[in-house]
């Protein structure tokens, strides 16, 4: 296992998540790639996205089938360097917790529609599955929130 993925697994266990990090042969950099690689719905993929509120990084955990309403939340997308500085991980492998420092974390409440979810584990090839409630509980300062853009329905005529 890659040392970064092993470090993430250890940090997860320290937080009470007894999960096994899996290293896959194909990239899981995007939600679609990850869902195909592990055989789940795209919505079960947790996108661990870094945004900025002023100069402070904010972690947003969003379901793979949704987009973050950054403007409504008063956030701007972090640059790759801001994301790495804020979490200690590169984009494409950022885990939902176990970062280099505590981060304000907003958790997409729509993730609760799934019993389990899949998350990045430090590299674009490493993932772990967790019970959704256990993942939320492992982020004590996390806040469940409506983070997604509102879907618009086309009217039928």
MARBA-3410 file (N, C-alpha, C, O; in Angstrom, 1 decimal):
157
0.8,-1.2,0.0,0.0,0.0,0.0,0.9,1.2,0.0,1.9,1.3,0.7 ~ 0.5,2.2,-0.7,1.2,3.5,-0.8,1.3,4.1,0.6,0.3,4.0,1.4 ~ 2.4,4.7,1.0,2.6,5.2,2.4,1.5,6.3,2.7,1.1,6.3,3.9 ~ 1.1,7.0,1.8,0.0,8.0,2.0,-1.3,7.4,2.4,-2.0,7.8,3.3 ~ -1.6,6.3,1.6,-2.9,5.6,1.9,-2.8,4.9,3.3,-3.8,4.9,4.0
-1.6,4.4,3.6,-1.5,3.7,4.9,-1.6,4.7,6.0,-2.2,4.4,7.1 ~ -1.1,5.9,5.8,-1.2,7.0,6.8,-2.7,7.4,7.0,-3.1,7.6,8.1 ~ -3.4,7.5,5.9,-4.9,7.8,6.0,-5.6,6.7,6.8,-6.4,7.0,7.6 ~ -5.3,5.4,6.5,-6.0,4.3,7.2,-5.7,4.4,8.7,-6.7,4.2,9.4 ~ -4.5,4.7,9.1,-4.2,4.9,10.5,-5.0,6.0,11.1,-5.5,5.9,12.2
-5.0,7.1,10.4,-5.7,8.3,11.0,-7.2,8.0,11.1,-7.9,8.5,12.0 ~ -7.8,7.3,10.1,-9.2,6.9,10.2,-9.5,6.0,11.4,-10.4,6.2,12.1 ~ -8.6,5.1,11.6,-8.8,4.2,12.8,-8.6,5.0,14.1,-9.3,4.7,15.1 ~ -7.8,6.0,14.1,-7.6,6.8,15.3,-8.9,7.6,15.6,-9.2,7.9,16.7 ~ -9.7,7.8,14.5,-11.0,8.5,14.7,-12.1,7.6,14.9,-13.3,8.0,14.9
-11.9,6.3,15.0,-12.9,5.3,15.3,-13.5,4.7,14.1,-14.5,4.0,14.2 ~ -13.0,4.9,12.9,-13.5,4.3,11.7,-12.6,3.0,11.4,-11.5,3.2,11.0 ~ -13.2,1.9,11.6,-12.5,0.6,11.3,-12.7,0.2,9.9,-13.6,-0.5,9.6 ~ -12.0,0.8,9.0,-12.1,0.6,7.5,-10.8,0.0,7.0,-9.8,0.2,7.5 ~ -11.0,-0.6,5.8,-9.8,-1.1,5.1,-9.6,-0.2,3.8,-10.5,-0.2,2.9
-8.5,0.4,3.7,-8.2,1.2,2.5,-7.9,0.2,1.4,-7.1,-0.8,1.6 ~ -8.5,0.4,0.2,-8.2,-0.5,-1.0,-7.5,0.4,-2.0,-7.8,1.5,-2.2 ~ -6.5,-0.3,-2.6,-5.7,0.4,-3.7,-6.2,-0.3,-5.0,-6.1,-1.5,-5.1 ~ -6.7,0.5,-5.9,-7.3,0.0,-7.1,-6.4,0.2,-8.3,-5.6,1.1,-8.3 ~ -6.5,-0.7,-9.3,-5.6,-0.5,-10.5,-6.0,0.7,-11.3,-5.1,1.2,-12.1
-7.2,1.1,-11.3,-7.6,2.3,-12.1,-7.9,3.5,-11.2,-8.2,3.4,-10.0 ~ -7.7,4.7,-11.8,-7.9,5.9,-11.1,-9.3,6.1,-10.6,-10.2,5.7,-11.2 ~ -9.3,6.7,-9.4,-10.6,7.1,-8.8,-10.7,8.6,-8.6,-11.3,9.1,-7.7 ~ -10.0,9.3,-9.5,-9.9,10.8,-9.4,-11.2,11.5,-9.5,-11.4,12.5,-8.8 ~ -12.1,11.0,-10.3,-13.4,11.6,-10.5,-14.5,10.7,-9.8,-14.2,9.5,-9.7
-15.6,11.3,-9.5,-16.7,10.5,-9.0,-17.2,9.4,-9.9,-17.4,8.2,-9.5 ~ -17.2,9.6,-11.2,-17.6,8.6,-12.2,-16.6,7.5,-12.2,-17.0,6.3,-12.2 ~ -15.3,7.8,-12.2,-14.3,6.8,-12.3,-14.3,5.9,-11.0,-14.2,4.7,-11.0 ~ -14.5,6.6,-9.8,-14.6,5.9,-8.6,-15.8,5.0,-8.5,-15.6,3.8,-8.1 ~ -16.9,5.4,-8.9,-18.2,4.6,-8.9,-18.0,3.4,-9.8,-18.4,2.3,-9.4
-17.4,3.6,-11.0,-17.2,2.4,-11.9,-16.2,1.5,-11.3,-16.4,0.2,-11.4 ~ -15.2,2.0,-10.6,-14.1,1.1,-10.1,-14.6,0.3,-8.9,-14.2,-0.9,-8.8 ~ -15.5,0.8,-8.1,-16.0,0.0,-6.9,-17.4,-0.6,-7.1,-17.8,-1.3,-6.2 ~ -18.0,-0.2,-8.2,-19.3,-0.8,-8.4,-20.5,-0.2,-7.6,-21.3,-1.0,-7.1 ~ -20.5,1.1,-7.4,-21.6,1.7,-6.7,-22.2,2.8,-7.5,-21.8,3.1,-8.6
-23.3,3.4,-6.9,-23.9,4.6,-7.5,-23.0,5.8,-7.4,-22.2,5.9,-6.5 ~ -23.0,6.7,-8.4,-22.2,7.9,-8.4,-22.5,8.7,-7.1,-21.5,9.3,-6.5 ~ -23.7,8.7,-6.7,-24.0,9.5,-5.5,-23.4,9.0,-4.2,-23.2,9.7,-3.2 ~ -23.0,7.7,-4.2,-22.3,7.1,-3.0,-20.8,7.5,-2.9,-20.2,7.2,-1.9 ~ -20.3,8.2,-3.9,-18.9,8.7,-3.9,-18.9,10.0,-3.1,-19.7,10.9,-3.5
-18.1,10.1,-2.1,-18.0,11.4,-1.4,-16.9,12.2,-2.0,-15.7,11.8,-2.1 ~ -17.3,13.3,-2.6,-16.3,14.2,-3.1,-15.8,15.1,-2.0,-16.6,15.9,-1.4 ~ -14.5,15.0,-1.7,-13.9,15.8,-0.6,-13.3,17.0,-1.3,-12.2,16.9,-1.8 ~ -14.0,18.1,-1.2,-13.6,19.3,-2.0,-13.2,20.4,-1.0,-13.8,20.6,0.0 ~ -12.1,21.1,-1.4,-11.6,22.2,-0.6,-12.1,23.5,-1.2,-11.9,23.8,-2.4
-12.7,24.4,-0.4,-13.1,25.7,-0.8,-12.4,26.7,0.2,-11.8,26.3,1.2 ~ -12.5,27.9,-0.1,-11.9,29.0,0.7,-13.0,29.9,1.2,-13.9,30.3,0.4 ~ -13.0,30.3,2.4,-13.8,31.3,3.0,-12.8,32.4,3.4,-12.2,32.2,4.5 ~ -12.6,33.4,2.6,-11.6,34.4,2.9,-10.2,33.7,2.7,-9.9,33.2,1.6 ~ -9.4,33.6,3.8,-8.1,32.9,3.7,-8.1,31.6,4.3,-7.1,30.9,4.4
-9.3,31.1,4.8,-9.4,29.8,5.5,-9.9,28.7,4.6,-11.0,28.9,4.0 ~ -9.3,27.6,4.6,-9.9,26.4,3.9,-11.1,25.8,4.6,-11.1,25.8,5.8 ~ -12.0,25.4,3.8,-13.2,24.7,4.3,-13.4,23.5,3.5,-13.4,23.5,2.2 ~ -13.6,22.3,4.2,-13.8,21.1,3.5,-15.3,20.9,3.3,-16.1,21.1,4.2 ~ -15.7,20.5,2.1,-17.1,20.3,1.8,-17.1,18.8,1.2,-16.5,18.5,0.3
-17.9,18.0,1.9,-18.1,16.6,1.5,-19.4,16.5,0.8,-20.5,16.7,1.4 ~ -19.3,16.3,-0.5,-20.5,16.4,-1.4,-20.7,15.0,-2.1,-19.8,14.4,-2.5 ~ -22.0,14.6,-2.2,-22.3,13.4,-2.9,-21.9,13.5,-4.4,-21.9,14.6,-5.0 ~ -21.4,12.4,-4.9,-20.8,12.4,-6.3,-21.8,12.9,-7.4,-21.4,13.2,-8.5 ~ -23.1,12.8,-7.1,-24.1,13.2,-8.2,-24.6,14.6,-7.9,-25.6,15.0,-8.5
-23.9,15.4,-7.1,-24.4,16.8,-6.9,-23.2,17.7,-7.0,-22.0,17.3,-7.1 ~ -23.5,19.0,-7.1,-22.5,20.1,-7.2,-22.7,21.0,-6.1,-23.8,21.3,-5.6 ~ -21.6,21.5,-5.5,-21.6,22.4,-4.4,-22.1,23.7,-4.8,-21.6,24.3,-5.8 ~ -23.0,24.3,-4.0,-23.5,25.6,-4.3,-22.6,26.6,-3.6,-22.9,27.3,-2.6 ~ -21.4,26.8,-4.2,-20.4,27.6,-3.5,-20.8,29.0,-3.3,-20.5,29.6,-2.3
-21.4,29.6,-4.3,-21.8,31.0,-4.2,-22.8,31.2,-3.0,-22.7,32.1,-2.2 ~ -23.8,30.3,-3.0,-24.8,30.4,-1.9,-24.1,30.2,-0.5,-24.6,30.8,0.5 ~ -23.1,29.4,-0.5,-22.4,29.1,0.8,-21.3,30.1,1.1,-20.7,30.1,2.2 ~ -21.1,31.1,0.2,-20.1,32.1,0.5,-18.6,31.6,0.4,-17.7,32.0,1.1 ~ -18.4,30.6,-0.6,-17.1,30.0,-0.7,-16.6,30.1,-2.1,-17.4,30.3,-3.1
-15.3,30.0,-2.3,-14.7,30.0,-3.6,-13.9,28.7,-3.7,-13.3,28.3,-2.7 ~ -13.8,28.1,-4.9,-12.9,26.9,-5.0,-11.5,27.2,-4.7,-10.9,28.2,-5.1 ~ -10.9,26.3,-3.9,-9.5,26.5,-3.6,-8.6,26.1,-4.8,-9.0,25.3,-5.6 ~ -7.5,26.7,-4.9,-6.5,26.3,-6.0,-5.9,25.0,-5.5,-6.1,24.5,-4.4 ~ -5.2,24.3,-6.5,-4.6,23.0,-6.1,-3.6,23.2,-5.0,-3.5,22.4,-4.1
-2.9,24.3,-5.0,-1.9,24.6,-3.9,-2.6,24.9,-2.6,-2.1,24.4,-1.5 ~ -3.7,25.6,-2.6,-4.4,25.9,-1.4,-5.0,24.6,-0.8,-5.0,24.4,0.4 ~ -5.5,23.7,-1.7,-6.0,22.5,-1.2,-5.0,21.6,-0.6,-5.2,21.0,0.5 ~ -3.8,21.5,-1.2,-2.7,20.7,-0.6,-2.2,21.3,0.7,-1.9,20.6,1.6 ~ -2.1,22.7,0.7,-1.6,23.3,2.0,-2.6,23.1,3.1,-2.3,22.9,4.2
-3.9,23.2,2.8,-5.0,23.1,3.8,-5.2,21.7,4.3,-5.6,21.5,5.5 ~ -4.9,20.7,3.4,-5.2,19.3,3.8,-4.0,18.4,4.0,-4.0,17.4,4.7 ~ -2.9,18.7,3.3,-1.8,17.8,3.2,-1.9,16.8,2.1,-1.0,15.9,2.0 ~ -2.9,16.9,1.3,-3.1,15.9,0.2,-3.4,16.7,-1.1,-3.8,17.8,-1.1 ~ -3.1,16.0,-2.2,-3.3,16.5,-3.6,-4.7,16.3,-4.0,-5.3,15.3,-3.6
-5.2,17.1,-4.8,-6.6,17.0,-5.4,-6.6,15.6,-6.1,-5.7,15.2,-6.8 ~ -7.7,14.9,-6.0,-7.9,13.6,-6.6,-7.7,12.5,-5.6,-8.1,11.4,-5.8 ~ -7.2,12.8,-4.4,-7.0,11.8,-3.4,-7.3,12.3,-2.0,-7.0,11.7,-1.0 ~ -7.9,13.5,-1.9,-8.1,14.1,-0.6,-9.2,13.3,0.2,-10.3,13.2,-0.3 ~ -8.8,12.8,1.4,-9.8,12.1,2.2,-10.8,13.1,2.9,-10.5,14.3,3.0
-11.9,12.6,3.4,-12.9,13.4,4.0,-12.4,13.9,5.4,-13.0,14.8,6.0 ~ -11.5,13.2,6.0,-11.0,13.6,7.4,-9.5,13.0,7.5,-9.1,12.3,6.6 ~ -8.9,13.4,8.6,-7.5,12.9,8.7,-6.5,13.8,8.1,-5.4,13.4,7.7 ~ -6.9,15.1,8.0,-6.0,16.1,7.3,-4.9,16.5,8.3,-4.8,16.1,9.4 ~ -4.0,17.3,7.7,-2.8,17.8,8.5,-3.2,18.7,9.7,-2.5,18.8,10.7
-4.4,19.3,9.5,-4.9,20.2,10.6,-6.4,20.2,10.6,-7.0,19.8,9.5 ~ -7.1,20.5,11.7,-8.5,20.5,11.7,-9.1,21.5,10.7,-8.6,22.6,10.5 ~ -10.1,21.1,10.0,-10.8,22.0,9.0,-12.3,22.1,9.3,-12.9,21.1,9.7 ~ -12.8,23.3,9.1,-14.3,23.4,9.1,-14.8,22.5,8.0,-14.3,22.5,6.9 ~ -15.8,21.6,8.3,-16.3,20.6,7.4,-17.8,20.7,7.3,-18.5,20.6,8.3
-18.2,20.9,6.0,-19.7,20.9,5.7,-20.0,19.5,5.1,-19.3,19.2,4.1 ~ -20.9,18.8,5.6,-21.3,17.5,5.1,-22.6,17.5,4.4,-23.6,17.9,5.0 ~ -22.6,17.1,3.1,-23.8,17.1,2.3,-24.9,16.2,3.0,-24.6,14.9,3.1 ~ -26.0,16.7,3.4,-27.0,15.9,4.1,-27.6,14.9,3.2,-28.2,13.9,3.7 ~ -27.5,15.0,1.8,-28.0,14.0,0.9,-27.2,12.7,1.0,-27.7,11.7,0.5
-26.0,12.7,1.5,-25.3,11.5,1.7,-26.0,10.5,2.6,-25.8,9.2,2.5 ~ -26.9,10.9,3.4,-27.6,10.1,4.4,-28.6,9.2,3.6,-29.2,8.3,4.3 ~ -28.8,9.4,2.3,-29.7,8.5,1.6,-29.1,7.1,1.4,-29.8,6.2,0.9 ~ -27.8,7.0,1.6,-27.0,5.8,1.4,-26.6,5.2,2.7,-26.2,5.9,3.6 ~ -26.6,3.9,2.9,-26.2,3.2,4.1,-24.6,3.3,4.1,-24.1,3.5,5.2
-24.0,3.1,3.0,-22.5,3.3,2.9,-22.1,4.2,1.8,-22.8,4.4,0.8 ~ -20.9,4.8,2.0,-20.4,5.7,1.0,-18.9,5.3,0.8,-18.3,4.6,1.6 ~ -18.3,5.8,-0.3,-16.9,5.5,-0.7,-16.2,6.9,-0.7,-16.7,7.9,-1.2 ~ -15.0,6.8,-0.2,-14.2,8.1,-0.1,-12.8,7.9,-0.5,-12.3,6.7,-0.5 ~ -12.1,8.9,-0.9,-10.7,8.9,-1.3,-9.9,8.7,0.0,-10.3,9.1,1.1
-8.7,8.0,-0.2,-7.9,7.7,0.9,-6.4,8.1,0.7,-5.5,7.4,1.0 ~ -6.3,9.3,0.2,-4.9,9.9,0.1,-4.3,9.9,-1.2,-3.4,10.7,-1.5 ~ -4.7,9.0,-2.2,-4.1,9.0,-3.5,-5.3,8.8,-4.5,-6.3,8.4,-4.1 ~ -5.1,9.1,-5.8,-6.1,8.9,-6.8,-6.5,7.4,-7.0,-7.4,7.1,-7.7 ~ -5.8,6.5,-6.4,-6.0,5.1,-6.5,-6.5,4.4,-5.3,-6.8,3.2,-5.3
-6.5,5.1,-4.2,-6.9,4.5,-2.9,-8.2,5.0,-2.4,-8.5,6.2,-2.5 ~ -9.1,4.1,-2.0,-10.4,4.4,-1.5,-10.8,3.6,-0.3,-10.1,2.6,0.0 ~ -11.8,4.0,0.4,-12.4,3.2,1.5,-13.9,3.3,1.5,-14.4,4.4,1.1 ~ -14.6,2.3,2.0,-16.0,2.3,2.1,-16.3,2.5,3.6,-15.6,1.9,4.5 ~ -17.3,3.3,4.0,-17.6,3.5,5.4,-19.2,3.6,5.5,-19.8,4.0,4.5
-19.7,3.2,6.6,-21.1,3.4,6.9,-21.2,4.9,7.0,-20.4,5.6,7.7 ~ -22.3,5.5,6.4,-22.4,6.9,6.3,-22.5,7.5,7.7,-21.9,8.5,8.0 ~ -23.3,6.9,8.6,-23.5,7.5,9.9,-22.1,7.4,10.7,-21.8,8.4,11.4 ~ -21.3,6.4,10.5,-20.0,6.3,11.2,-19.1,7.4,10.6,-18.3,7.9,11.4 ~ -19.1,7.6,9.3,-18.3,8.7,8.8,-18.7,10.0,9.4,-17.8,10.8,9.8
-19.9,10.3,9.4,-20.4,11.6,10.0,-20.0,11.7,11.4,-19.5,12.8,11.9 ~ -20.1,10.6,12.2,-19.8,10.6,13.6,-18.3,10.8,13.8,-17.9,11.3,14.9 ~ -17.5,10.4,12.9,-16.0,10.5,13.0,-15.5,11.9,12.7,-14.3,12.2,12.9 ~ -16.4,12.8,12.3,-16.0,14.2,12.1,-16.8,15.0,13.1,-17.9,15.6,12.8 ~ -16.3,15.1,14.3,-17.1,15.7,15.4,-17.4,17.2,15.2,-18.5,17.7,15.6
-16.6,17.9,14.5,-16.9,19.3,14.2,-17.6,19.5,12.8,-17.8,20.6,12.4 ~ -17.9,18.4,12.2,-18.6,18.5,10.9,-20.1,18.9,11.1,-20.7,18.6,12.1 ~ -20.6,19.6,10.1,-21.9,20.1,10.1,-22.7,19.6,8.9,-22.3,19.9,7.8 ~ -23.8,18.8,9.2,-24.6,18.4,8.1,-25.3,19.6,7.5,-25.9,20.5,8.3 ~ -25.3,19.8,6.2,-25.9,21.0,5.6,-26.4,20.7,4.2,-26.0,19.7,3.6
-27.2,21.6,3.7,-27.7,21.5,2.3,-26.6,22.3,1.5,-26.6,23.5,1.4 ~ -25.6,21.5,1.0,-24.5,22.1,0.3,-24.7,22.1,-1.2,-23.9,22.8,-1.9 ~ -25.7,21.4,-1.7,-25.8,21.2,-3.2,-26.6,22.3,-3.8,-27.5,22.9,-3.3 ~ -26.2,22.5,-5.1,-27.0,23.4,-5.9,-28.4,22.8,-6.1,-28.6,21.6,-6.1 ~ -29.4,23.7,-6.1,-30.8,23.2,-6.3,-31.0,22.7,-7.7,-30.6,23.4,-8.7
-31.6,21.6,-7.9,-31.9,21.1,-9.2,-33.1,21.8,-9.8,-34.0,22.1,-9.0 ~ -33.0,22.1,-11.0,-34.2,22.7,-11.7,-34.8,21.7,-12.6,-34.2,20.9,-13.3 ~ -36.1,21.6,-12.5,-36.9,20.7,-13.3,-37.4,21.4,-14.5,-37.9,22.5,-14.5 ~ -37.3,20.7,-15.7,-37.9,21.3,-16.9,-39.4,21.1,-16.8,-39.8,20.0,-16.5 ~ -40.1,22.1,-17.1,-41.5,21.9,-17.1,-42.0,21.2,-18.4,-41.4,21.3,-19.5
-42.9,20.3,-18.2,-43.4,19.5,-19.3,-44.6,20.3,-20.0,-45.5,20.8,-19.3 ~ -44.5,20.4,-21.3,-45.6,21.1,-22.0,-46.1,20.2,-23.1,-47.0,20.6,-23.8
END
